[in-house]
Every structure is written in structure tokens, then in C-alpha cells.
Amino acid sequence: MRIGLTCYPTYGGSGAVATELALELGRRGHDVHIISYASPFRLRGLVQNVVFHEVDISGTYPLLEYFPYSLALAVKQHEVALREQLDILHVHYAIPHAPAAFLAKQMLEDDHDIKVVTTLHGTDITLVGLRSSFFTVTRFAIERSDAVTAVSEYLREATYQAFGCAGCRIEVIPNFVNPDEYFPVDQKPAGCAALAPPGQVDAVAELLHMGDLYLLPSRSESVGLSALEAMACGVPVIGSRVGVLVEVVVDGKTGALEQVEDLDAMAARAIEILADERTHRRMCEASVERA
């Protein structure tokens, strides 16, 4: 297939999953064209069958106080789809990617039929999409997509409750990790004292390999990718009993879940796990198997 994929290139679960999906599709022989304003942080170097197309956001005009990125994105999606004869536009994060893709599809209608797949990741529904400025267009984009997926059961139900989405069917496709990069190690790497360098960190797996437990005390969590990555590295997760974490973490088996903001209970469970070497080892093994 020939696939156009749009995501936010910055740090975050939606960009990470979208890029990993692009890389795996490329390995399987599909032509993937990533369309965004910058190269995603997990797209490192040249990759076979995966091409990055930059949306030009450099233009300025006195009457436009804020640059209309969604329109520039739609133009680039249209351009790439037409030139590369794309079969699918797969957009990650509803706003503004799904409306832009729908506009690109409308512009292509007389020349080339293309399907739009929208993947919902979390705050695009639970936070951004609920704002009055975006609510109507978010619901419109979901209903007009040819297919819609969500990364968790929690997010699917939250979308139905918030938007109704008459006539649309949302399929759950959980987040995933690449086991070639995220895996348990027999011995923790040297350098655990230097875990907090200044600035953002790309090589997350290297840090997780140094950990014994992963603490995720979120108030809300509809993605849970970092928990999954930790478990794939053999690191049990201590987190809040909220959102998708109850689907990812098995309390008492791959870590522990406590009520939101009950940090004392989380600390107690962490000490309990770390104090018992056999329990900790068993949870490490169960975390890998679960991931």
C-alpha cells in the first residue's frame, strides 16, 4: 500500500506510536510518507520505504496573526497524495489532522479516491476536542473519517460519551512497543547516577533498562504507552487506578495500582515490591509477558 501518515513530531505517545507504525510498515514493504511540520523525534536517519515531507510553516502575512497550519497541512497532504498516488491518509490525533485530511480528500475527489483513517490518542478527545472552539469540528472529522481507531477501551467509551458520533464505529487497536528495542536485560547498565541529563531524551529504552520500578501517578491516562514500554523492558509499573492503566497494568502481578494522588499508598507498594527480591523478579517476568 501507499500510505500518508500525519502526526505531531514532538515528544509524546501519539507521535511515538505513529512513527513506530510507519517504520514497521516500511519494513514490510509498504511505501509510507510522513507529512508534518518537522521530522518526528523517533524517525532517526534514512529509513527504507519511509519518506518525510515537511509542511512549510515559514510564510508570514500581516493579516494573519496566527499561521493557519491546518490549511498548510491539507495542501501538503493533497500534494503528496496526488503525486505519490496514496491509498490512505492515516492521521494521528484528531485536531487539526483529521479535518485537514478531510479537506485534502475533498480536493482530491475528482482526481483520486483516498481513504482517511483517524486514530484517537487521548487528550485530543478528553481535553482539546471538548473545548467549544473545537468540539463541532472534532465530531465532524470523526464522523466523516472512513475508519476511526482508539488506543484503548477507555478512550473509545470516552469518545462515544463526549461526542455521540452518530453512525461511526470506533475500533480499539491498543498501543504497542517494538520488542527489538524494548526488552529486559540481565544486568542494569552502568551510569544509573546520570539518569537526568538536561533537556529531552530520545533513547528512552536505555533509561528504562536501568530502572527497577516505573512510577506513573497520572490523574488521567488514556494512552499508557510509557507504562507499556517500561513493562516490555521488565520494569514493573506503580501507577494510578485510572483510565487505560487498568487495561495495561495488572495489579499485584505486573506492578500496583492505587487511587489517584494516593502517593503514600504508591510509595508503600513500591517499598513492598523492592523489599522482596522474589516478588520483584516475578513481577519483572510477568511485565515482559504482559507487554
N, C-alpha and C positions, 0 to 999 in steps of 0.2 A: 504494500500500500504506500501511498504518498500522503504524508501526514504533516499538517501545520500545527504547531503546538505553541501556545502562548501562556506565559506565567510571569509572576513577579520575579525578577532576577536576584532580589536581595535575600538576606538570611531569613529563613522561616520554613515551616514544614511543607507548604504548598509548592514553593519553588524547588525544594529538595526532591520531593516525590515526582514532580513533573519532569525534572531533569533526569532522574534515575530511570523513569519510564522511557524517555527519549533515548537514552543510552542503550537500554536493553532492546528496544525496538530496532535501533540501528544495528546492534549485534545480530539480530535475527533477519537482517537483510532488507528491512523497510527503509524508505527514504523519509527522514524526519527533518523538518525545517522549523527551528525555534525562532519565534518572532516576538521581540521585546525591545525595550529601550536600552538594555545593556545585557551583556552575556551573563547567564546565570552563574552563581558562585560555585556550583558543582560541575560546571562544564569546563574541564581543565584541558587546555590544549586542543589539538586537532583530533577529531573522532570520526571514524569511518561511518558514512551514511548519515551523519548528523551535521547540519549546517545552521549557523546563526545568522539571522537577518535583523539588522538594527533599525529600530523605528527612530526617525530623525526628530529630535525634540529641540534642536538648536535654533529654530526660526523664532523671531520675535516680531511683534506688530503692535504699534502704540495702542490700538483699540482693544487688544486682548491682554487684559491684566494677568490672566492665568492661561497658560498654554493648554489648548484643547487636546490632551493626549489621546482620548478615546477616538477622536476623529482621525488623528495621525496614525493610530494603530489600525483602524479599519482600512485606511488607504493602503498601508503596508501589507495587511492580510490579503486584501484584494489583489495587490500587485504580485505577491508571491504565489497565491493560489492560481492565478491566471497563467503566470509564466511556468510554474512547476507542475501545473495540472493536478493540484492536490485533490485527494478524495475526501479528506476530513479536516476540519478545523477543531482541534481539541483545546479548549480553554480551561485553565485552572484558576479558580477564584472568580466569583460571579461578576464583581464590579471592578473595573469597567470592561473586562474582557469579553463577557458574553454579549452585551449589547453591541460592542464593536464587531464581533464575529457575525452577528445577525445582519448588521448593516453591510458588511463585506459580502455576505451571501446574497443580499438583495441586489447589490451592484453587479454581482456575477450572474444573476438569474438568466439573462438572455444568452450568455456565452458558455456557462459551465455550471453544472449542478454540483453542489458540495453539501456535505452533512456537517452539522455543528453539534459537538458533544461538549457539555459543560460539566465540570467536576467541582462540587462544592467542598470547601475545606474547613469551614468553621466560622471565623469572625466575619466573613463575607455575608453570612446569614444571621448569626446571632448578635452582631454588633453593627457593622456598616450597612447591611441591607435593610435593617429595621428603621434607619433614620428616614424621616419624612422626605428628605431630598432624594433618596434612592429607592424607597420601598416599591413604588409602582414600576419603575424600570427593571428592578431586580426580579419581581414576579413575572413581568412581561418576558424577560430574557429566559427565565426558567421554562415558562410555558411554551415558548417558541423554539426551544432547542430540540433537535432531533432525538437526543438522548441526554439524560441527566444522571450523574452518579454522585454519591456522597461517600465520605471516607469512614462513616460509622453509622450504626443504627440510631444512635442518639441524634446525630445531625440530620438524618432523614426525617425523624419524627419532629424535630425542632423546625424543620423547613415546612412540613405539612401544617403544623400548628400556627406558624407565623404568617405563611403566605397563602395557604389553601391550595394553590396550584391546581386549579380545576383541569382535569383530564391529563395531567402529567404523571409519569411513573418514574420514581427515583430508585435506582438500583444501588445497593451498597457494595462497594468494592473497597475493602479495608486497605489502609496504608501498608507498605511493605518495606523490607530492607534488603540490601544486597549482601548475601552471606559470604561473598568473596572478600568483602571489606569489613563487615561487622561479624566478628566471631570471637569465641572465648580463647584466652591464652593461658598456658600453664603457669607462666611466671609473669608477675607485673613488671612492665618496662621500667628502666631506670629513669629518674627525672621527675618523680612524683612531687618533689618540692617546688617544681616550676610549673604548676598547673594553671597559673593565672597570668599569662603574658598580657601586656596592654593591647587593646584592640580586639576585633573579631577573630575567631578561629575557624579555619576551613576543615582541618583534619580532626573532626570530632571523634572518629573511631579510636585514634591514638590516645585521646584523653580518657575515653571510656575504658580502654584496656587497663588503665591504671587504677580504676575505681573498684571499691568493694561493695558500695551501695549507691543508688541513684535516688536523690530526693527531689520530688516533683509536687510541691504543695500548692497546686493551682486552685484558684477559686472557680474556674470553669475550664473545661478541656474537651474540645470536640475533634481534635486531631490525634494527639497522643503519639506522634512519630518518635519523639525523643525517648519516650519510655520503651517503645519497641526496639529502637536502636540499642539502648542500654541492655535490654534483656537478650538481644542477639549476641551481645558481647559477653554474656554470662554475668551480668551485674543485676542483682535483684532491685526492684523499684519500691520505694516508700512514697506513697502519694495520697492525694485526697480522693475520697469516695464520691467522685463527681464525673459526669459526662462519660466520655469514651474510656476513661481509665478503668471503669468497672468491666469493660469488654476486653481490655488488654491485659491487665494485671489480675492474677488470681490470688486473692487474699490468703495468706498463710502458706502459699505454695511457690509463687514467683516473687514474693515480696509482701507488702502490707498496705492496706488502705484504711484511712481514718477520716473522720469528719473534717470538713473544710475548716482551715485555720486552727485545728487542734494540734498545734506544733508539739506540745508536751507529749501527747499520745504517739505522734510520729517518732519523736526522739526516743521514747521508751521502747517502741517496737524495733527501732534501729539498733539500740544497745542490746536488746534481747537477741536479735539475729547475729550480731557481730560477736557476742559473748559465747556463742555455741558454734564451734567450728563445723561440726557435723551438719547442723541445721543450715548454716550459711552455704556449705558446699552443696547440699541437696537443693537449696533454692537456686544456686547458680546453674546447676544442671537442668533444673525444671524451667528456668527462664529461657535457656537456649532452646529447649524442646518446644516451649510455648511459642516463642518468636518464629 
